Amino acid sequence: MKKSIKTLFALSALLFFAGCSSLQVTEEVIVNQNVAGVSISSKSTATQAVLANAVVYFEYDKFNLTAKSIQALKGVSDLMARNSKITLSIEGHADERGTREYNLALGQRRAESVANYLITNGVKRNRLIVKSYGEERPLVLGSNDSAWSKNRRVELK
């Protein structure tokens, strides 16, 4: 009986989240193929994984999670399920194009999409600190596709 209730709950949750428009998955295009996701092995300690500074990259003017991003986030959600003492800072960023206000809002939407994925996968909201820096903290200086693609990101720390 308990197993069927769990199954029913899981199916209900899946249907609910499938209908949510805030969790969208798209294909990913990164100009520089040297950009890599973070995978967390079962041998990693919680501290090492958090300090690895997982990064999720986004398309221009988008906040949808990509298939590659979800792979990195699966490892993070698994890690957080194993260690309930971890709190993550989820920091959204944008490239320099657009107004300061628009980029702050876009960085926030990106950070929230990562937080929503983690919450969907069992992480409690009170373990996540979500913030946006917009264009204020570029990872790479430059006004070209390579720099912009690296600056459109969410960092998990």
Summary of the structure (lengths in Angstrom):
residues: 157
radius of gyration: 16.2
end to end distance: 40.4
largest distance: 59.4
contacts: 466
relative contact order: 0.19
helix: 45%
strand: 16%
